[in-house]
Amino acid sequence: RFSKSSLAMVCDYHFFRGFTTLEEVGRGAFGTVHRVRRDADSKICVVKSVNLKQFETEKDRQQALSEVQILKRLSCPCVVKYYDASVVQGRLHIILEHCEDGDLRSFLERVPEVLPENRLWRIFLSIALGLDYLHERRILHRDVKSANIFLTARGGVRV
């Protein structure tokens, strides 16, 4: 488990006390995602960083912050694991599970052959189970797409 202060020394360059930034793995309209290594035990994670100042209204900023409260409550093998979060200098930083095989969109683009039907069904079922888990808790994932579905090295699928 990550300590509450694990992101206490975040700076604008995404260097974290106790973490080594490895590379940027994603970029969106409001932020970036970096792959990081926790120095204490070499655990690989990702840090999603969102610039809260980019949101035009306080309601939008609060909605971004509410994502952390939602993630904290979730525990499902088909949903990306939450570890910790912090707001520093107007940026929200969320430490999440690293899914080694990346996102489903990139995976499908780099796989040269057609996937076996049973693999497709396993992917579909995991996505459905993850979304069902969220919906049972009255949580709506508002951006379901292949770029937001993640794959682990052991064949796991995470929403």
Backbone bond lengths (Angstrom), bond angles and torsions (degrees), N, CA, C in turn:
res aa  C-N    CA-C-N  psi(-1)  N-CA   C-N-CA  omega(-1)  CA-C   N-CA-C  phi
1 R - - - 1.455 - - 1.521 108.52 -
2 F 1.309 116.35 142.52 1.449 121.10 179.57 1.515 109.75 -85.35
3 S 1.314 116.54 145.24 1.464 120.09 179.33 1.516 109.76 -76.41
4 K 1.326 116.02 158.00 1.463 121.08 179.39 1.523 111.09 -61.26
5 S 1.322 117.61 -28.02 1.456 120.52 -176.51 1.529 113.20 -95.77
6 S 1.312 118.02 9.59 1.463 119.90 -174.23 1.521 113.12 -62.71
7 L 1.317 117.43 -20.92 1.466 119.97 177.84 1.523 111.79 -109.70
8 A 1.310 117.51 18.24 1.459 121.02 -173.53 1.519 113.24 -62.23
9 M 1.310 118.29 -26.47 1.459 120.64 -175.46 1.529 112.05 -109.87
10 V 1.312 117.44 35.02 1.463 120.22 179.62 1.520 108.96 -68.35
11 C 1.311 116.18 136.27 1.458 119.63 172.98 1.518 107.91 -121.72
12 D 1.329 116.59 174.28 1.452 120.63 -174.73 1.524 113.23 -63.70
13 Y 1.321 118.77 -15.94 1.457 121.27 -178.44 1.523 112.30 -93.24
14 H 1.308 117.55 9.82 1.466 123.58 176.63 1.531 113.13 65.45
15 F 1.321 117.39 29.52 1.462 119.97 172.40 1.514 106.90 -96.08
16 F 1.297 117.67 130.16 1.450 122.70 -173.82 1.518 109.19 -116.19
17 R 1.301 115.06 140.83 1.462 119.26 173.29 1.531 106.90 -66.38
18 G 1.308 116.31 124.50 1.458 120.24 -179.24 1.519 113.85 87.82
19 F 1.329 116.96 -2.32 1.463 121.64 178.74 1.520 109.36 -129.94
20 T 1.315 116.11 148.88 1.455 121.67 172.44 1.517 107.41 -114.85
21 T 1.327 116.53 123.91 1.459 120.75 178.12 1.521 108.75 -75.87
22 L 1.324 116.37 127.43 1.459 121.48 -177.30 1.523 112.12 -97.31
23 E 1.336 116.37 -49.03 1.464 118.98 -179.44 1.523 110.22 -170.70
24 E 1.317 114.90 158.08 1.459 120.36 171.41 1.519 107.15 -79.41
25 V 1.332 116.04 132.40 1.465 119.72 179.96 1.521 112.71 -117.26
26 G 1.326 116.67 -5.91 1.455 118.92 179.34 1.514 111.48 -167.27
27 R 1.324 114.49 155.85 1.461 120.82 179.14 1.520 107.54 -148.17
28 G 1.325 115.45 134.67 1.455 120.29 179.25 1.517 110.51 -130.78
29 A 1.319 116.09 -169.84 1.457 121.57 -177.09 1.528 112.61 -63.11
30 F 1.337 117.24 -32.94 1.458 119.97 -174.06 1.520 114.65 -115.11
31 G 1.332 118.36 -1.05 1.455 116.99 -178.20 1.509 113.83 -178.34
32 T 1.341 113.64 -166.87 1.456 121.40 -176.58 1.527 110.04 -132.36
33 V 1.329 114.98 163.58 1.461 121.51 174.14 1.523 106.99 -127.81
34 H 1.339 115.46 127.93 1.462 121.47 178.82 1.522 110.24 -119.07
35 R 1.315 115.45 142.55 1.460 120.95 170.73 1.518 106.18 -85.27
36 V 1.339 116.15 131.21 1.463 121.65 -178.04 1.522 109.87 -131.81
37 R 1.330 115.38 159.86 1.462 121.39 175.57 1.526 107.52 -119.16
38 R 1.332 115.83 127.53 1.460 120.18 175.59 1.527 106.82 -75.93
39 D 1.321 116.48 121.73 1.459 121.44 -173.22 1.525 113.10 -63.79
40 A 1.317 118.25 -33.96 1.471 121.89 -175.35 1.524 112.94 -60.95
41 D 1.343 116.95 -36.61 1.468 119.37 -175.45 1.531 113.74 -139.52
42 S 1.324 116.89 9.10 1.474 123.46 178.94 1.520 113.81 64.87
43 K 1.329 118.20 16.99 1.471 121.51 177.17 1.533 109.10 -65.82
44 I 1.326 115.83 132.38 1.462 121.49 177.95 1.523 108.53 -91.92
45 C 1.331 116.13 131.56 1.467 123.49 179.01 1.523 107.45 -136.62
46 V 1.313 116.14 178.72 1.459 120.52 168.51 1.519 108.25 -122.65
47 V 1.328 114.98 150.93 1.457 121.00 175.48 1.516 107.77 -120.22
48 K 1.313 114.95 117.91 1.460 121.84 175.16 1.524 106.22 -91.90
49 S 1.334 117.27 120.04 1.462 122.24 -178.13 1.521 109.50 -115.56
50 V 1.324 115.35 126.26 1.461 121.62 -177.02 1.520 108.72 -122.86
51 N 1.323 116.73 129.07 1.456 121.55 176.63 1.525 108.45 -81.89
52 L 1.331 116.41 104.30 1.466 120.77 -177.23 1.522 111.90 -66.72
53 K 1.319 117.58 -22.63 1.469 121.21 -179.28 1.524 111.98 -69.56
54 Q 1.328 117.15 -18.33 1.465 120.50 -179.89 1.523 112.56 -73.97
55 F 1.326 116.83 -20.23 1.459 119.58 -179.31 1.524 109.38 -74.95
56 E 1.318 116.27 136.36 1.460 120.61 -174.60 1.515 113.47 -76.41
57 T 1.327 117.41 -31.13 1.463 119.65 -176.44 1.526 110.92 -121.21
58 E 1.320 115.00 157.44 1.462 120.62 176.12 1.528 110.22 -62.77
59 K 1.329 116.33 -34.73 1.465 120.30 178.35 1.530 110.68 -60.12
60 D 1.330 117.15 -42.43 1.467 121.17 178.73 1.523 111.15 -65.25
61 R 1.338 116.94 -39.89 1.470 120.59 177.72 1.521 110.55 -63.84
62 Q 1.334 116.63 -43.27 1.464 120.49 179.68 1.527 111.34 -65.26
63 Q 1.314 116.22 -35.13 1.464 119.95 178.08 1.530 110.25 -64.38
64 A 1.332 117.19 -40.12 1.466 120.54 177.11 1.526 110.23 -63.87
65 L 1.325 117.08 -41.86 1.464 120.91 179.17 1.529 111.56 -68.00
66 S 1.323 116.60 -31.07 1.470 119.32 -179.78 1.530 111.36 -67.29
67 E 1.340 117.13 -22.26 1.468 120.39 176.39 1.529 110.20 -57.07
68 V 1.329 116.45 -38.68 1.467 120.40 179.81 1.523 110.35 -64.30
69 Q 1.328 116.86 -45.10 1.463 120.13 -179.78 1.526 111.00 -62.09
70 I 1.315 116.37 -36.86 1.468 120.73 177.98 1.527 110.05 -67.88
71 L 1.333 116.66 -48.93 1.465 120.72 -178.09 1.522 112.14 -59.69
72 K 1.327 117.18 -36.60 1.472 121.66 -179.73 1.524 111.91 -58.25
73 R 1.324 116.89 -33.30 1.467 121.46 -174.05 1.522 113.37 -85.75
74 L 1.309 118.30 -8.71 1.459 120.96 -171.59 1.523 112.31 -91.20
75 S 1.316 115.00 140.47 1.460 121.48 175.13 1.522 107.96 -151.03
76 C 1.326 114.81 93.90 1.462 120.81 -177.09 1.526 108.06 -149.74
77 P 1.322 118.16 135.92 1.466 119.72 -179.72 1.526 113.75 -65.48
78 C 1.321 117.85 -10.73 1.468 121.09 179.93 1.529 112.35 -105.51
79 V 1.336 116.67 11.43 1.467 121.93 178.47 1.529 107.68 -126.84
80 V 1.334 116.77 136.26 1.465 121.54 179.76 1.525 109.84 -54.86
81 K 1.334 116.24 135.56 1.469 121.55 -178.37 1.521 111.27 -77.72
82 Y 1.330 114.82 137.52 1.468 123.58 174.35 1.519 108.48 -94.49
83 Y 1.348 116.79 138.31 1.461 120.57 176.58 1.526 113.04 -113.93
84 D 1.327 117.64 -46.22 1.464 119.63 -173.99 1.522 108.89 -168.19
85 A 1.337 115.87 167.13 1.463 120.36 177.12 1.517 109.81 -157.42
86 S 1.324 114.77 159.40 1.452 120.76 177.45 1.523 108.57 -160.07
87 V 1.332 115.73 153.03 1.461 121.30 172.27 1.521 106.73 -112.04
88 V 1.327 115.69 123.15 1.458 121.15 179.58 1.521 108.03 -136.08
89 Q 1.325 115.66 128.52 1.467 121.94 177.01 1.527 112.23 50.36
90 G 1.325 116.56 43.69 1.456 121.22 176.10 1.514 115.34 77.49
91 R 1.326 117.03 8.67 1.464 120.67 178.71 1.519 109.37 -117.95
92 L 1.326 114.99 133.27 1.459 122.27 175.25 1.523 107.47 -91.71
93 H 1.336 116.36 125.71 1.462 122.33 179.38 1.523 107.84 -118.58
94 I 1.329 116.53 122.56 1.465 121.80 -179.14 1.529 108.33 -118.88
95 I 1.333 116.28 122.39 1.464 120.93 177.34 1.525 107.92 -91.40
96 L 1.335 115.20 124.99 1.460 122.42 -175.93 1.524 110.88 -129.68
97 E 1.318 114.11 165.93 1.459 122.07 174.49 1.528 110.32 -57.64
98 H 1.320 115.86 138.67 1.457 120.98 173.62 1.525 108.70 -91.41
99 C 1.310 116.71 125.55 1.468 122.04 177.29 1.529 106.97 -102.99
100 E 1.320 115.82 106.61 1.458 123.86 -166.79 1.523 114.97 -58.66
101 D 1.317 117.79 -32.29 1.464 119.53 -177.45 1.523 113.27 -89.12
102 G 1.324 116.89 8.14 1.461 120.78 173.50 1.516 113.50 76.25
103 D 1.320 114.50 -158.07 1.464 119.05 -176.86 1.531 110.73 -91.00
104 L 1.317 114.62 159.45 1.465 121.45 -175.74 1.526 111.75 -63.05
105 R 1.322 117.57 -38.69 1.467 120.20 -179.73 1.528 110.61 -59.57
106 S 1.337 116.73 -50.83 1.470 120.76 -179.82 1.523 111.26 -63.58
107 F 1.326 116.11 -39.09 1.465 120.78 178.71 1.525 110.51 -59.67
108 L 1.327 116.84 -47.50 1.470 120.58 -178.62 1.525 111.61 -65.77
109 E 1.339 116.84 -31.80 1.465 120.41 178.73 1.528 112.06 -70.86
110 R 1.332 117.42 -31.97 1.467 119.14 -175.58 1.529 114.04 -95.36
111 V 1.324 117.84 -10.55 1.467 120.42 178.01 1.525 107.59 -81.77
112 P 1.350 116.95 118.61 1.464 119.27 -173.97 1.526 114.60 -73.70
113 E 1.311 117.23 -26.78 1.465 119.43 -175.87 1.532 110.60 -107.87
114 V 1.300 114.71 167.79 1.460 120.76 175.37 1.525 107.96 -70.77
115 L 1.308 116.78 134.61 1.468 120.24 179.49 1.521 110.46 -69.96
116 P 1.322 116.84 145.25 1.467 119.59 175.92 1.529 110.30 -61.09
117 E 1.307 115.01 147.52 1.464 120.17 -176.84 1.528 112.20 -57.06
118 N 1.331 117.96 -39.55 1.468 119.32 -178.82 1.532 111.33 -65.57
119 R 1.335 117.78 -33.57 1.476 120.88 176.59 1.526 110.19 -67.60
120 L 1.328 116.93 -41.72 1.469 120.87 177.51 1.525 110.90 -61.46
121 W 1.325 116.70 -41.94 1.463 120.31 179.13 1.525 111.34 -65.15
122 R 1.349 116.86 -38.74 1.476 119.85 178.46 1.528 110.85 -64.09
123 I 1.334 116.26 -41.04 1.466 120.27 177.54 1.524 109.61 -63.17
124 F 1.327 116.21 -49.99 1.463 120.90 -179.58 1.528 111.48 -58.39
125 L 1.327 116.64 -46.42 1.462 120.91 -178.45 1.527 111.11 -62.93
126 S 1.325 117.78 -41.70 1.468 120.66 179.01 1.522 111.37 -63.52
127 I 1.321 116.82 -41.55 1.467 120.16 177.01 1.524 109.58 -62.39
128 A 1.329 116.47 -46.71 1.471 120.63 179.82 1.528 111.23 -60.95
129 L 1.334 117.64 -42.24 1.468 120.83 179.24 1.527 111.31 -65.73
130 G 1.330 116.93 -40.59 1.458 120.29 177.76 1.518 111.90 -63.45
131 L 1.330 116.58 -45.19 1.469 120.27 178.99 1.522 111.01 -67.25
132 D 1.327 117.61 -38.64 1.463 120.97 177.04 1.527 110.39 -61.59
133 Y 1.328 116.93 -43.03 1.467 121.48 177.60 1.533 110.07 -57.44
134 L 1.334 116.10 -45.85 1.467 120.06 178.99 1.526 110.99 -64.54
135 H 1.315 117.10 -46.24 1.465 120.81 -177.02 1.522 111.96 -65.20
136 E 1.338 117.78 -34.29 1.470 120.33 175.78 1.527 111.27 -60.40
137 R 1.323 116.15 -26.16 1.461 121.76 179.71 1.524 111.91 -99.64
138 R 1.327 115.48 13.45 1.463 122.99 178.38 1.527 111.92 60.25
139 I 1.336 115.01 37.63 1.461 122.26 177.16 1.522 107.66 -110.68
140 L 1.314 115.76 127.48 1.459 121.41 179.96 1.527 109.28 -106.35
141 H 1.315 117.20 119.35 1.468 122.12 173.88 1.520 105.27 -81.08
142 R 1.329 116.87 113.78 1.462 120.18 -172.10 1.525 114.03 -92.62
143 D 1.322 117.39 7.94 1.462 118.83 -178.20 1.534 110.65 -144.79
144 V 1.329 115.75 53.65 1.466 120.09 179.66 1.528 108.29 -77.42
145 K 1.319 114.77 117.53 1.467 121.83 176.29 1.519 107.08 -159.90
146 S 1.309 116.82 165.09 1.469 120.33 -174.67 1.527 112.35 -60.09
147 A 1.324 118.51 -29.48 1.466 121.15 178.47 1.526 112.14 -71.35
148 N 1.335 117.53 -14.23 1.466 121.81 179.42 1.529 112.79 -110.46
149 I 1.307 116.60 16.51 1.468 122.99 172.54 1.527 105.78 -111.93
150 F 1.337 117.01 129.61 1.459 120.38 -172.00 1.520 111.77 -117.95
151 L 1.339 115.36 149.22 1.461 122.45 -174.79 1.525 110.25 -119.24
152 T 1.325 115.65 135.00 1.461 120.29 176.59 1.524 109.49 -92.57
153 A 1.317 116.04 165.37 1.468 120.96 -179.45 1.522 111.88 -64.71
154 R 1.322 117.36 -24.06 1.472 121.00 -178.47 1.527 112.77 -95.11
155 G 1.318 117.05 15.10 1.453 120.29 176.52 1.514 115.03 90.31
156 G 1.327 117.45 4.25 1.460 120.33 177.57 1.517 111.37 -72.72
157 V 1.313 115.63 153.61 1.462 122.40 179.54 1.518 107.54 -125.14
158 R 1.342 116.87 132.63 1.464 121.76 -177.65 1.522 110.61 -128.43
159 V 1.333 114.85 135.03 1.464 121.54 172.94 1.515 106.96 -85.88
